[in-house]
């Protein structure tokens, strides 16, 4: 589209949408949200960018193929299950690690977070690939 208003708004909204999707991803452990919803929000931001500027600009902005992003997500999701197996626990059992960072804030790294990141990446990669292919087929 060739709209000055859409181009200007998209530049601002895309970054806000992507930051909000990361917030929803991280919040999803303890409250509603998580990888799937965060991935849908991120994909909507990328699709908005492709509508405003075209699919070639969106592909250039991503720098990585959507299928590669989805493949990395699938790897992270599977890895979260394998890590529990290595510890002698059933597949996809939640494990938590609290690293000492030298500050008073607690940071929890967990296999559920790794699984959520994997789901997030699969959803973002799959939906952006589908949307960009459909937009290119239309043109």
The first five atom37 places (N, CA, C, CB, O) and aatype in JSON, in Angstrom:
{
  "aatype": [20, 20, 20, 20, 20, 20, 20, 20, 20, 20, 20, 20, 20, 20, 20, 20, 20, 20, 20, 20, 20, 20, 20, 20, 20, 20, 20, 20, 20, 20, 20, 20, 20, 20, 20, 20, 20, 20, 20, 20, 20, 20, 20, 20, 20, 20, 20, 20, 20, 20, 20, 20, 20, 20, 20, 20, 20, 20, 20, 20, 20, 20, 20, 20, 20, 20, 20, 20, 20, 20, 20, 20, 20, 20, 20, 20, 20, 20, 20, 20, 20, 20, 20, 20, 20, 20, 20, 20, 20, 20, 20, 20, 20, 20, 20, 20, 20, 20, 20, 20, 20, 20, 20, 20, 20, 20, 20, 20, 20, 20, 20, 20, 20, 20, 20, 20, 20, 20, 20, 20, 20, 20, 20, 20, 20, 20, 20, 20, 20, 20, 20, 20, 20, 20, 20, 20, 20, 20, 20],
  "atom_mask": [
    [1, 1, 1, 1, 1],
    [1, 1, 1, 1, 1],
    [1, 1, 1, 1, 1],
    [1, 1, 1, 1, 1],
    [1, 1, 1, 1, 1],
    [1, 1, 1, 1, 1],
    [1, 1, 1, 1, 1],
    [1, 1, 1, 1, 1],
    [1, 1, 1, 1, 1],
    [1, 1, 1, 1, 1],
    [1, 1, 1, 1, 1],
    [1, 1, 1, 1, 1],
    [1, 1, 1, 1, 1],
    [1, 1, 1, 1, 1],
    [1, 1, 1, 1, 1],
    [1, 1, 1, 1, 1],
    [1, 1, 1, 1, 1],
    [1, 1, 1, 1, 1],
    [1, 1, 1, 1, 1],
    [1, 1, 1, 1, 1],
    [1, 1, 1, 1, 1],
    [1, 1, 1, 1, 1],
    [1, 1, 1, 1, 1],
    [1, 1, 1, 1, 1],
    [1, 1, 1, 1, 1],
    [1, 1, 1, 1, 1],
    [1, 1, 1, 1, 1],
    [1, 1, 1, 1, 1],
    [1, 1, 1, 1, 1],
    [1, 1, 1, 1, 1],
    [1, 1, 1, 1, 1],
    [1, 1, 1, 1, 1],
    [1, 1, 1, 1, 1],
    [1, 1, 1, 1, 1],
    [1, 1, 1, 1, 1],
    [1, 1, 1, 1, 1],
    [1, 1, 1, 1, 1],
    [1, 1, 1, 1, 1],
    [1, 1, 1, 1, 1],
    [1, 1, 1, 1, 1],
    [1, 1, 1, 1, 1],
    [1, 1, 1, 1, 1],
    [1, 1, 1, 1, 1],
    [1, 1, 1, 1, 1],
    [1, 1, 1, 1, 1],
    [1, 1, 1, 1, 1],
    [1, 1, 1, 1, 1],
    [1, 1, 1, 1, 1],
    [1, 1, 1, 1, 1],
    [1, 1, 1, 1, 1],
    [1, 1, 1, 1, 1],
    [1, 1, 1, 1, 1],
    [1, 1, 1, 1, 1],
    [1, 1, 1, 1, 1],
    [1, 1, 1, 1, 1],
    [1, 1, 1, 1, 1],
    [1, 1, 1, 1, 1],
    [1, 1, 1, 1, 1],
    [1, 1, 1, 1, 1],
    [1, 1, 1, 1, 1],
    [1, 1, 1, 1, 1],
    [1, 1, 1, 1, 1],
    [1, 1, 1, 1, 1],
    [1, 1, 1, 1, 1],
    [1, 1, 1, 1, 1],
    [1, 1, 1, 1, 1],
    [1, 1, 1, 1, 1],
    [1, 1, 1, 1, 1],
    [1, 1, 1, 1, 1],
    [1, 1, 1, 1, 1],
    [1, 1, 1, 1, 1],
    [1, 1, 1, 1, 1],
    [1, 1, 1, 1, 1],
    [1, 1, 1, 1, 1],
    [1, 1, 1, 1, 1],
    [1, 1, 1, 1, 1],
    [1, 1, 1, 1, 1],
    [1, 1, 1, 1, 1],
    [1, 1, 1, 1, 1],
    [1, 1, 1, 1, 1],
    [1, 1, 1, 1, 1],
    [1, 1, 1, 1, 1],
    [1, 1, 1, 1, 1],
    [1, 1, 1, 1, 1],
    [1, 1, 1, 1, 1],
    [1, 1, 1, 1, 1],
    [1, 1, 1, 1, 1],
    [1, 1, 1, 1, 1],
    [1, 1, 1, 1, 1],
    [1, 1, 1, 1, 1],
    [1, 1, 1, 1, 1],
    [1, 1, 1, 1, 1],
    [1, 1, 1, 1, 1],
    [1, 1, 1, 1, 1],
    [1, 1, 1, 1, 1],
    [1, 1, 1, 1, 1],
    [1, 1, 1, 1, 1],
    [1, 1, 1, 1, 1],
    [1, 1, 1, 1, 1],
    [1, 1, 1, 1, 1],
    [1, 1, 1, 1, 1],
    [1, 1, 1, 1, 1],
    [1, 1, 1, 1, 1],
    [1, 1, 1, 1, 1],
    [1, 1, 1, 1, 1],
    [1, 1, 1, 1, 1],
    [1, 1, 1, 1, 1],
    [1, 1, 1, 1, 1],
    [1, 1, 1, 1, 1],
    [1, 1, 1, 1, 1],
    [1, 1, 1, 1, 1],
    [1, 1, 1, 1, 1],
    [1, 1, 1, 1, 1],
    [1, 1, 1, 1, 1],
    [1, 1, 1, 1, 1],
    [1, 1, 1, 1, 1],
    [1, 1, 1, 1, 1],
    [1, 1, 1, 1, 1],
    [1, 1, 1, 1, 1],
    [1, 1, 1, 1, 1],
    [1, 1, 1, 1, 1],
    [1, 1, 1, 1, 1],
    [1, 1, 1, 1, 1],
    [1, 1, 1, 1, 1],
    [1, 1, 1, 1, 1],
    [1, 1, 1, 1, 1],
    [1, 1, 1, 1, 1],
    [1, 1, 1, 1, 1],
    [1, 1, 1, 1, 1],
    [1, 1, 1, 1, 1],
    [1, 1, 1, 1, 1],
    [1, 1, 1, 1, 1],
    [1, 1, 1, 1, 1],
    [1, 1, 1, 1, 1],
    [1, 1, 1, 1, 1],
    [1, 1, 1, 1, 1],
    [1, 1, 1, 1, 1],
    [1, 1, 1, 1, 1],
    [1, 1, 1, 1, 1]
  ],
  "atom_positions": [
    [[0.84, -1.17, 0.0], [0.0, 0.0, 0.0], [0.88, 1.24, 0.0], [-0.95, 0.0, 1.2], [2.02, 1.21, 0.47]],
    [[0.36, 2.29, -0.52], [1.13, 3.51, -0.65], [0.49, 4.62, 0.19], [1.23, 3.93, -2.13], [0.1, 5.65, -0.34]],
    [[0.4, 4.4, 1.49], [-0.21, 5.36, 2.39], [0.84, 5.86, 3.38], [-1.41, 4.72, 3.13], [1.48, 5.06, 4.06]],
    [[1.0, 7.15, 3.45], [1.96, 7.75, 4.37], [1.57, 7.45, 5.82], [2.06, 9.27, 4.14], [2.43, 7.16, 6.65]],
    [[0.29, 7.51, 6.1], [-0.18, 7.25, 7.47], [0.11, 5.8, 7.86], [-1.7, 7.55, 7.59], [0.6, 5.54, 8.96]],
    [[-0.18, 4.86, 6.96], [0.07, 3.45, 7.25], [1.56, 3.19, 7.44], [-0.49, 2.56, 6.13], [1.95, 2.47, 8.36]],
    [[2.39, 3.76, 6.58], [3.85, 3.55, 6.7], [4.37, 4.1, 8.03], [4.58, 4.23, 5.53], [5.17, 3.44, 8.7]],
    [[3.94, 5.28, 8.39], [4.41, 5.89, 9.63], [3.93, 5.11, 10.85], [3.93, 7.34, 9.72], [4.7, 4.84, 11.77]],
    [[2.66, 4.74, 10.86], [2.12, 3.99, 11.99], [2.75, 2.6, 12.09], [0.6, 3.86, 11.86], [2.99, 2.1, 13.19]],
    [[3.01, 1.99, 10.95], [3.57, 0.64, 10.96], [4.97, 0.63, 11.54], [3.61, 0.07, 9.55], [5.33, -0.31, 12.26]],
    [[5.76, 1.64, 11.25], [7.12, 1.69, 11.8], [7.09, 1.7, 13.33], [7.87, 2.94, 11.28], [7.93, 1.08, 13.98]],
    [[6.13, 2.4, 13.89], [6.02, 2.48, 15.35], [5.35, 1.23, 15.91], [5.23, 3.75, 15.77], [5.83, 0.65, 16.88]],
    [[4.25, 0.82, 15.3], [3.45, -0.28, 15.84], [4.17, -1.63, 15.76], [2.15, -0.37, 15.1], [4.01, -2.46, 16.65]],
    [[4.94, -1.85, 14.71], [5.61, -3.15, 14.58], [6.53, -3.41, 15.75], [6.4, -3.22, 13.27], [6.51, -4.51, 16.32]],
    [[7.34, -2.43, 16.13], [8.24, -2.65, 17.27], [7.47, -2.82, 18.57], [9.23, -1.49, 17.39], [7.84, -3.64, 19.41]],
    [[6.39, -2.05, 18.74], [5.58, -2.21, 19.96], [4.9, -3.57, 20.01], [4.51, -1.1, 20.04], [4.85, -4.2, 21.06]],
    [[4.39, -4.03, 18.88], [3.73, -5.34, 18.82], [4.72, -6.45, 19.15], [3.11, -5.57, 17.42], [4.39, -7.38, 19.88]],
    [[5.94, -6.36, 18.61], [6.94, -7.4, 18.87], [7.37, -7.4, 20.34], [8.16, -7.21, 17.96], [7.57, -8.46, 20.93]],
    [[7.53, -6.22, 20.92], [7.88, -6.15, 22.35], [6.75, -6.71, 23.21], [8.19, -4.7, 22.77], [7.0, -7.41, 24.19]],
    [[5.51, -6.41, 22.86], [4.38, -6.93, 23.61], [4.31, -8.45, 23.5], [3.07, -6.3, 23.13], [3.95, -9.13, 24.46]],
    [[4.65, -8.99, 22.33], [4.62, -10.44, 22.17], [5.67, -11.12, 23.05], [4.86, -10.82, 20.7], [5.42, -12.21, 23.58]],
    [[6.83, -10.49, 23.22], [7.85, -11.04, 24.12], [7.35, -11.0, 25.57], [9.19, -10.26, 23.98], [7.58, -11.94, 26.34]],
    [[6.68, -9.92, 25.94], [6.1, -9.82, 27.29], [5.08, -10.93, 27.52], [5.45, -8.44, 27.49], [5.09, -11.57, 28.57]],
    [[4.2, -11.15, 26.56], [3.18, -12.2, 26.69], [3.84, -13.57, 26.74], [2.18, -12.14, 25.51], [3.39, -14.45, 27.48]],
    [[4.9, -13.78, 25.97], [5.63, -15.05, 26.0], [6.18, -15.31, 27.4], [6.77, -15.04, 24.97], [5.99, -16.39, 27.94]],
    [[6.86, -14.33, 27.97], [7.5, -14.55, 29.27], [6.49, -14.64, 30.4], [8.49, -13.43, 29.55], [6.7, -15.38, 31.36]],
    [[5.41, -13.89, 30.3], [4.39, -13.89, 31.33], [3.6, -15.2, 31.36], [3.44, -12.73, 31.12], [2.98, -15.51, 32.37]],
    [[3.63, -15.95, 30.28], [2.78, -17.11, 30.12], [3.02, -18.27, 31.06], [2.92, -17.59, 28.79], [2.22, -19.21, 31.07]],
    [[4.09, -18.25, 31.85], [4.31, -19.33, 32.8], [3.28, -19.33, 33.9], [5.7, -19.24, 33.4], [2.68, -20.36, 34.22]],
    [[3.08, -18.16, 34.48], [2.29, -18.05, 35.69], [0.9, -17.48, 35.47], [3.01, -17.22, 36.68], [0.03, -17.62, 36.33]],
    [[0.68, -16.86, 34.34], [-0.58, -16.21, 34.04], [-0.95, -16.53, 32.6], [-0.51, -14.67, 34.28], [-0.15, -17.14, 31.88]],
    [[-2.14, -16.14, 32.16], [-2.51, -16.43, 30.77], [-1.52, -15.81, 29.79], [-3.92, -15.91, 30.47], [-1.03, -14.7, 30.0]],
    [[-1.25, -16.53, 28.75], [-0.28, -16.11, 27.74], [0.59, -17.29, 27.39], [0.58, -14.92, 28.24], [0.18, -18.44, 27.58]],
    [[1.73, -17.05, 26.88], [2.66, -18.11, 26.57], [3.11, -18.05, 25.13], [2.04, -19.43, 26.85], [2.93, -17.05, 24.44]],
    [[3.72, -19.15, 24.7], [4.34, -19.19, 23.39], [3.37, -19.06, 22.24], [5.09, -20.43, 23.24], [3.67, -18.38, 21.26]],
    [[2.22, -19.69, 22.33], [1.29, -19.67, 21.2], [0.71, -18.28, 20.99], [0.17, -20.68, 21.42], [0.73, -17.76, 19.88]],
    [[0.2, -17.69, 22.05], [-0.41, -16.36, 21.94], [0.66, -15.32, 21.6], [-1.12, -15.98, 23.26], [0.42, -14.45, 20.76]],
    [[1.81, -15.41, 22.23], [2.9, -14.49, 21.9], [3.34, -14.61, 20.45], [4.09, -14.74, 22.82], [3.64, -13.61, 19.8]],
    [[3.37, -15.84, 19.94], [3.73, -16.06, 18.54], [2.7, -15.49, 17.58], [3.9, -17.52, 18.28], [3.05, -14.95, 16.54]],
    [[1.42, -15.62, 17.94], [0.37, -15.03, 17.1], [0.49, -13.51, 17.06], [-1.03, -15.42, 17.62], [0.31, -12.9, 16.0]],
    [[0.8, -12.91, 18.19], [0.95, -11.45, 18.24], [2.16, -11.02, 17.42], [1.08, -10.96, 19.7], [2.07, -10.06, 16.66]],
    [[3.28, -11.72, 17.55], [4.47, -11.37, 16.78], [4.24, -11.54, 15.29], [5.66, -12.23, 17.22], [4.65, -10.69, 14.49]],
    [[3.58, -12.62, 14.9], [3.29, -12.84, 13.48], [2.38, -11.74, 12.94], [2.65, -14.22, 13.27], [2.52, -11.33, 11.79]],
    [[1.44, -11.27, 13.76], [0.57, -10.19, 13.3], [1.36, -8.92, 13.07], [-0.56, -9.94, 14.3], [1.04, -8.16, 12.15]],
    [[2.38, -8.66, 13.87], [3.23, -7.49, 13.66], [4.02, -7.59, 12.37], [4.18, -7.32, 14.82], [4.15, -6.61, 11.64]],
    [[4.54, -8.77, 12.09], [5.3, -8.98, 10.85], [4.38, -8.9, 9.64], [6.03, -10.33, 10.88], [4.75, -8.35, 8.61]],
    [[3.18, -9.44, 9.77], [2.21, -9.38, 8.67], [1.78, -7.93, 8.42], [0.98, -10.26, 8.97], [1.61, -7.53, 7.27]],
    [[1.6, -7.16, 9.48], [1.29, -5.73, 9.32], [2.4, -5.04, 8.53], [1.11, -5.06, 10.69], [2.12, -4.23, 7.65]],
    [[3.64, -5.35, 8.85], [4.77, -4.76, 8.13], [4.75, -5.15, 6.66], [6.09, -5.2, 8.77], [5.03, -4.32, 5.8]],
    [[4.42, -6.41, 6.38], [4.39, -6.84, 4.97], [3.23, -6.22, 4.21], [4.29, -8.37, 4.9], [3.35, -5.96, 3.01]],
    [[2.12, -5.97, 4.88], [1.0, -5.3, 4.22], [1.37, -3.86, 3.88], [-0.27, -5.33, 5.12], [1.04, -3.36, 2.8]],
    [[2.06, -3.19, 4.79], [2.41, -1.79, 4.59], [3.52, -1.61, 3.56], [2.82, -1.17, 5.9], [3.44, -0.71, 2.73]],
    [[4.53, -2.44, 3.61], [5.72, -2.22, 2.79], [5.94, -3.26, 1.7], [6.92, -2.18, 3.67], [6.78, -3.07, 0.82]],
    [[5.2, -4.36, 1.73], [5.37, -5.41, 0.74], [6.12, -6.6, 1.31], [6.09, -4.87, -0.49], [6.89, -6.47, 2.26]],
    [[5.89, -7.75, 0.71], [6.49, -8.98, 1.25], [8.0, -9.02, 1.08], [5.87, -10.2, 0.58], [8.7, -9.63, 1.88]],
    [[8.52, -8.37, 0.04], [9.98, -8.39, -0.16], [10.68, -7.62, 0.97], [10.35, -7.79, -1.54], [11.74, -8.04, 1.44]],
    [[10.09, -6.51, 1.41], [10.67, -5.77, 2.53], [10.55, -6.56, 3.83], [9.97, -4.41, 2.69], [11.46, -6.53, 4.66]],
    [[9.46, -7.27, 4.01], [9.29, -8.07, 5.22], [10.3, -9.22, 5.25], [7.86, -8.62, 5.3], [10.89, -9.5, 6.29]],
    [[10.5, -9.88, 4.11], [11.5, -10.95, 4.06], [12.9, -10.41, 4.32], [11.46, -11.66, 2.69], [13.7, -11.05, 5.01]],
    [[13.19, -9.23, 3.78], [14.5, -8.62, 4.02], [14.67, -8.27, 5.5], [14.68, -7.36, 3.15], [15.76, -8.41, 6.05]],
    [[13.61, -7.8, 6.12], [13.67, -7.45, 7.53], [13.83, -8.66, 8.45], [12.43, -6.71, 7.92], [14.47, -8.56, 9.5]],
    [[13.27, -9.79, 8.05], [13.4, -10.99, 8.87], [14.81, -11.57, 8.83], [12.4, -12.05, 8.4], [15.3, -12.09, 9.83]],
    [[15.47, -11.47, 7.68], [16.84, -11.94, 7.48], [16.99, -13.46, 7.54], [17.74, -11.33, 8.51], [18.02, -13.99, 7.12]],
    [[16.0, -14.16, 8.04], [16.05, -15.62, 8.14], [14.74, -16.15, 7.59], [16.29, -16.1, 9.62], [13.68, -15.54, 7.78]],
    [[14.8, -17.27, 6.93], [13.59, -17.9, 6.4], [12.64, -18.26, 7.53], [13.94, -19.15, 5.58], [13.06, -18.67, 8.61]],
    [[11.34, -18.09, 7.28], [10.34, -18.45, 8.28], [10.39, -19.92, 8.64], [8.97, -18.1, 7.79], [10.14, -20.3, 9.78]],
    [[10.7, -20.77, 7.65], [10.8, -22.2, 7.94], [12.0, -22.51, 8.83], [10.9, -23.0, 6.63], [11.95, -23.44, 9.63]],
    [[13.07, -21.73, 8.7], [14.22, -21.92, 9.59], [13.87, -21.53, 11.03], [15.43, -21.1, 9.1], [14.29, -22.18, 11.98]],
    [[13.09, -20.47, 11.16], [12.64, -20.05, 12.5], [11.75, -21.13, 13.11], [11.87, -18.69, 12.42], [11.89, -21.47, 14.28]],
    [[10.84, -21.67, 12.3], [9.96, -22.74, 12.79], [10.76, -23.99, 13.15], [8.89, -23.09, 11.73], [10.46, -24.66, 14.14]],
    [[11.77, -24.31, 12.36], [12.62, -25.46, 12.66], [13.41, -25.28, 13.95], [13.58, -25.71, 11.51], [13.55, -26.23, 14.73]],
    [[13.91, -24.07, 14.17], [14.62, -23.8, 15.43], [13.66, -23.92, 16.61], [15.26, -22.39, 15.41], [14.03, -24.43, 17.67]],
    [[12.44, -23.46, 16.43], [11.44, -23.58, 17.49], [11.12, -25.03, 17.82], [10.18, -22.86, 17.11], [10.98, -25.4, 18.98]],
    [[11.0, -25.83, 16.78], [10.74, -27.25, 16.99], [11.9, -27.92, 17.73], [10.5, -27.96, 15.65], [11.69, -28.78, 18.58]],
    [[13.12, -27.5, 17.41], [14.3, -28.02, 18.1], [14.26, -27.65, 19.59], [15.58, -27.47, 17.46], [14.51, -28.5, 20.44]],
    [[13.95, -26.37, 19.9], [13.9, -25.94, 21.31], [12.8, -26.67, 22.08], [13.68, -24.43, 21.39], [13.0, -27.04, 23.24]],
    [[11.65, -26.86, 21.45], [10.56, -27.56, 22.12], [10.94, -29.02, 22.41], [9.27, -27.51, 21.26], [10.67, -29.53, 23.5]],
    [[11.58, -29.67, 21.45], [12.01, -31.05, 21.67], [13.13, -31.12, 22.7], [12.47, -31.69, 20.34], [13.19, -32.05, 23.5]],
    [[14.02, -30.13, 22.67], [15.12, -30.11, 23.63], [14.61, -30.0, 25.06], [16.07, -28.95, 23.32], [15.21, -30.58, 25.98]],
    [[13.53, -29.27, 25.27], [12.99, -29.15, 26.62], [12.53, -30.5, 27.16], [11.82, -28.16, 26.64], [12.61, -30.74, 28.37]],
    [[12.06, -31.38, 26.3], [11.68, -32.72, 26.73], [12.88, -33.62, 26.95], [10.76, -33.34, 25.73], [12.89, -34.44, 27.87]],
    [[13.88, -33.48, 26.1], [15.07, -34.31, 26.2], [15.85, -33.99, 27.47], [15.97, -34.12, 24.95], [16.41, -34.88, 28.1]],
    [[15.89, -32.71, 27.85], [16.62, -32.33, 29.07], [16.06, -33.02, 30.31], [16.57, -30.81, 29.26], [16.82, -33.42, 31.19]],
    [[14.74, -33.17, 30.37], [14.18, -33.88, 31.51], [14.52, -35.36, 31.46], [12.66, -33.69, 31.57], [14.7, -35.99, 32.5]],
    [[14.6, -35.92, 30.25], [15.0, -37.31, 30.11], [16.43, -37.54, 30.56], [14.84, -37.76, 28.67], [16.74, -38.58, 31.15]],
    [[17.3, -36.58, 30.28], [18.7, -36.68, 30.71], [18.79, -36.69, 32.24], [19.53, -35.52, 30.13], [19.67, -37.34, 32.8]],
    [[17.91, -35.97, 32.9], [17.89, -35.92, 34.37], [17.2, -37.14, 34.99], [17.19, -34.65, 34.83], [17.11, -37.25, 36.21]],
    [[16.71, -38.04, 34.16], [16.06, -39.24, 34.67], [14.59, -39.03, 35.0], [16.77, -39.71, 35.88], [13.99, -39.85, 35.71]],
    [[14.0, -37.98, 34.49], [12.6, -37.67, 34.72], [11.78, -38.05, 33.48], [12.41, -36.16, 35.07], [12.35, -38.23, 32.4]],
    [[10.47, -38.18, 33.61], [9.63, -38.43, 32.44], [9.73, -37.28, 31.43], [8.16, -38.64, 32.86], [10.06, -36.15, 31.78]],
    [[9.43, -37.6, 30.17], [9.51, -36.63, 29.08], [8.66, -35.4, 29.37], [9.07, -37.27, 27.76], [7.51, -35.53, 29.8]],
    [[9.21, -34.22, 29.14], [8.56, -32.92, 29.35], [8.25, -32.6, 30.81], [7.3, -32.85, 28.56], [7.35, -31.81, 31.09]],
    [[8.98, -33.2, 31.73], [8.85, -32.81, 33.13], [9.55, -31.47, 33.32], [9.45, -33.9, 34.09], [10.65, -31.27, 32.81]],
    [[8.93, -30.57, 34.04], [9.5, -29.24, 34.24], [10.7, -29.27, 35.17], [8.46, -28.31, 34.8], [10.65, -29.84, 36.26]],
    [[11.78, -28.66, 34.72], [12.99, -28.52, 35.52], [13.31, -27.03, 35.63], [14.2, -29.32, 34.89], [13.13, -26.28, 34.67]],
    [[13.78, -26.59, 36.81], [14.1, -25.19, 37.02], [15.54, -25.05, 37.47], [13.16, -24.56, 38.06], [16.07, -25.9, 38.18]],
    [[16.16, -23.98, 37.03], [17.53, -23.66, 37.39], [17.58, -22.19, 37.79], [18.52, -23.98, 36.22], [17.08, -21.33, 37.06]],
    [[18.17, -21.89, 38.93], [18.27, -20.53, 39.43], [19.74, -20.14, 39.48], [17.61, -20.4, 40.84], [20.42, -20.39, 40.47]],
    [[20.25, -19.51, 38.41], [21.67, -19.15, 38.38], [21.97, -18.0, 39.34], [22.1, -18.77, 36.96], [21.13, -17.15, 39.59]],
    [[23.17, -18.0, 39.88], [23.63, -16.92, 40.75], [24.26, -15.85, 39.85], [24.66, -17.44, 41.84], [25.31, -16.07, 39.25]],
    [[23.61, -14.7, 39.78], [24.07, -13.64, 38.9], [24.8, -12.53, 39.65], [22.91, -13.06, 38.14], [25.28, -11.58, 39.03]],
    [[24.88, -12.61, 40.95], [25.54, -11.59, 41.73], [24.65, -10.39, 42.03], [26.75, -11.13, 41.02], [25.11, -9.39, 42.58]],
    [[23.39, -10.51, 41.68], [22.44, -9.45, 42.01], [21.34, -10.07, 42.85], [21.86, -8.77, 40.72], [21.24, -11.29, 42.96]],
    [[20.51, -9.24, 43.45], [19.49, -9.75, 44.35], [18.27, -10.3, 43.63], [19.06, -8.66, 45.28], [17.49, -11.05, 44.22]],
    [[18.1, -9.95, 42.37], [16.92, -10.42, 41.63], [17.08, -11.91, 41.31], [16.72, -9.61, 40.33], [18.16, -12.37, 40.96]],
    [[15.98, -12.63, 41.42], [15.99, -14.05, 41.07], [15.61, -14.2, 39.61], [15.03, -14.85, 41.98], [14.63, -13.62, 39.14]],
    [[16.39, -14.99, 38.9], [16.09, -15.3, 37.51], [15.91, -16.81, 37.43], [17.21, -14.79, 36.53], [16.81, -17.57, 37.81]],
    [[14.76, -17.24, 36.96], [14.49, -18.66, 36.86], [14.56, -19.09, 35.4], [13.1, -19.0, 37.47], [13.83, -18.58, 34.56]],
    [[15.44, -20.02, 35.11], [15.48, -20.65, 33.79], [14.83, -22.01, 33.93], [16.96, -20.76, 33.24], [15.13, -22.76, 34.86]],
    [[13.94, -22.33, 33.0], [13.2, -23.58, 33.15], [12.94, -24.22, 31.8], [11.88, -23.33, 33.88], [12.98, -23.56, 30.76]],
    [[12.68, -25.52, 31.83], [12.31, -26.2, 30.6], [10.93, -25.78, 30.1], [12.35, -27.71, 30.82], [10.72, -25.79, 28.89]],
    [[9.96, -25.42, 30.98], [8.72, -24.88, 30.42], [8.93, -23.58, 29.63], [7.72, -24.64, 31.53], [8.26, -23.35, 28.62]],
    [[9.86, -22.73, 30.08], [10.18, -21.51, 29.33], [10.81, -21.87, 27.99], [11.13, -20.61, 30.14], [10.49, -21.26, 26.97]],
    [[11.7, -22.85, 27.98], [12.32, -23.29, 26.73], [11.26, -23.85, 25.78], [13.4, -24.35, 27.01], [11.31, -23.59, 24.57]],
    [[10.31, -24.6, 26.31], [9.22, -25.13, 25.48], [8.37, -23.99, 24.91], [8.33, -26.09, 26.29], [8.0, -24.01, 23.74]],
    [[8.05, -23.0, 25.76], [7.26, -21.85, 25.3], [8.0, -21.07, 24.21], [6.94, -20.91, 26.47], [7.38, -20.62, 23.24]],
    [[9.3, -20.91, 24.35], [10.09, -20.23, 23.32], [10.03, -21.03, 22.03], [11.55, -20.04, 23.77], [9.93, -20.45, 20.94]],
    [[10.09, -22.35, 22.13], [9.99, -23.19, 20.94], [8.65, -23.05, 20.26], [10.21, -24.63, 21.3], [8.59, -22.93, 19.03]],
    [[7.57, -23.05, 21.03], [6.23, -22.87, 20.45], [6.12, -21.49, 19.81], [5.14, -23.04, 21.54], [5.57, -21.35, 18.72]],
    [[6.64, -20.48, 20.48], [6.64, -19.11, 19.96], [7.31, -19.06, 18.58], [7.36, -18.15, 20.94], [6.76, -18.49, 17.64]],
    [[8.48, -19.65, 18.48], [9.21, -19.62, 17.22], [8.51, -20.42, 16.12], [10.63, -20.15, 17.43], [8.5, -20.01, 14.96]],
    [[7.92, -21.55, 16.48], [7.18, -22.35, 15.48], [6.0, -21.55, 14.94], [6.69, -23.68, 16.1], [5.77, -21.53, 13.73]],
    [[5.25, -20.91, 15.82], [4.08, -20.15, 15.38], [4.5, -18.95, 14.53], [3.26, -19.67, 16.6], [3.9, -18.71, 13.48]],
    [[5.51, -18.21, 14.96], [5.98, -17.06, 14.19], [6.48, -17.51, 12.82], [7.09, -16.3, 14.96], [6.12, -16.92, 11.8]],
    [[7.3, -18.53, 12.79], [7.85, -19.0, 11.52], [6.8, -19.53, 10.57], [8.86, -20.07, 11.77], [6.83, -19.22, 9.38]],
    [[5.87, -20.32, 11.08], [4.84, -20.91, 10.22], [3.88, -19.85, 9.69], [4.06, -21.98, 10.98], [3.59, -19.82, 8.5]],
    [[3.4, -18.99, 10.56], [2.42, -17.99, 10.13], [3.02, -16.95, 9.2], [1.82, -17.31, 11.32], [2.37, -16.53, 8.24]],
    [[4.25, -16.52, 9.46], [4.84, -15.55, 8.55], [5.14, -16.17, 7.2], [6.12, -14.98, 9.15], [4.99, -15.52, 6.17]],
    [[5.56, -17.43, 7.19], [5.79, -18.1, 5.91], [4.5, -18.2, 5.11], [6.38, -19.49, 6.13], [4.48, -17.91, 3.91]],
    [[3.43, -18.62, 5.76], [2.14, -18.75, 5.07], [1.66, -17.39, 4.56], [1.07, -19.36, 6.0], [1.25, -17.26, 3.41]],
    [[1.72, -16.37, 5.42], [1.22, -15.05, 5.04], [2.05, -14.45, 3.91], [1.23, -14.1, 6.24], [1.49, -13.88, 2.97]],
    [[3.36, -14.56, 3.98], [4.19, -13.99, 2.92], [4.02, -14.73, 1.6], [5.66, -14.0, 3.34], [4.02, -14.11, 0.54]],
    [[3.88, -16.05, 1.66], [3.64, -16.8, 0.43], [2.31, -16.43, -0.19], [3.68, -18.3, 0.71], [2.21, -16.3, -1.41]],
    [[1.28, -16.27, 0.63], [-0.02, -15.88, 0.11], [0.02, -14.48, -0.5], [-1.08, -15.95, 1.22], [-0.59, -14.23, -1.54]],
    [[0.74, -13.58, 0.14], [0.84, -12.22, -0.4], [1.61, -12.21, -1.72], [1.52, -11.28, 0.61], [1.24, -11.48, -2.64]],
    [[2.67, -13.01, -1.81], [3.42, -13.07, -3.07], [2.61, -13.74, -4.17], [4.74, -13.81, -2.86], [2.73, -13.36, -5.33]],
    [[1.8, -14.74, -3.82], [0.97, -15.4, -4.82], [-0.11, -14.46, -5.35], [0.33, -16.67, -4.23], [-0.5, -14.54, -6.52]],
    [[-0.59, -13.58, -4.5], [-1.59, -12.6, -4.91], [-1.01, -11.62, -5.92], [-2.13, -11.85, -3.69], [-1.69, -11.22, -6.87]],
    [[0.24, -11.23, -5.7], [0.88, -10.27, -6.6], [1.3, -11.0, -7.85], [2.1, -9.58, -5.94], [1.87, -10.4, -8.76]]
  ]
}
